[in-house]
């Protein structure tokens, strides 16, 4: 059975953000506005998305 995935898109810039928010974006494989990443849907990934919710959007 295939693992569930979540696709996220970066909508905000990490400029003038705290270092932990920048590191969270890097952990989500995002580094530029408009980039998308498809990751496994786990509680840890959901927590990372919640931490930078003002900089990303869930696409699918």
Residue pairs with C-beta under 8 A, 6 or more apart in sequence:
3 40
3 41
4 40
4 41
5 38
5 39
5 40
5 41
6 38
6 39
6 40
6 41
6 45
6 46
6 49
6 58
6 60
7 36
7 37
7 38
7 39
7 58
7 59
7 60
8 28
8 30
8 36
8 37
8 39
8 49
8 56
8 57
8 58
8 59
9 34
9 35
9 36
9 56
9 57
9 59
10 25
10 30
10 31
10 32
10 33
10 34
10 35
10 36
10 55
10 56
11 33
11 55
11 56
11 57
12 33
12 54
12 55
12 56
13 33
13 55
14 21
14 22
14 25
14 31
14 55
17 55
20 51
21 51
21 52
21 55
24 48
24 51
24 52
25 31
25 52
25 55
25 56
27 48
28 37
28 39
28 45
28 48
28 49
28 52
28 56
29 35
29 37
29 39
30 37
30 56
36 59
39 45
49 56
49 58
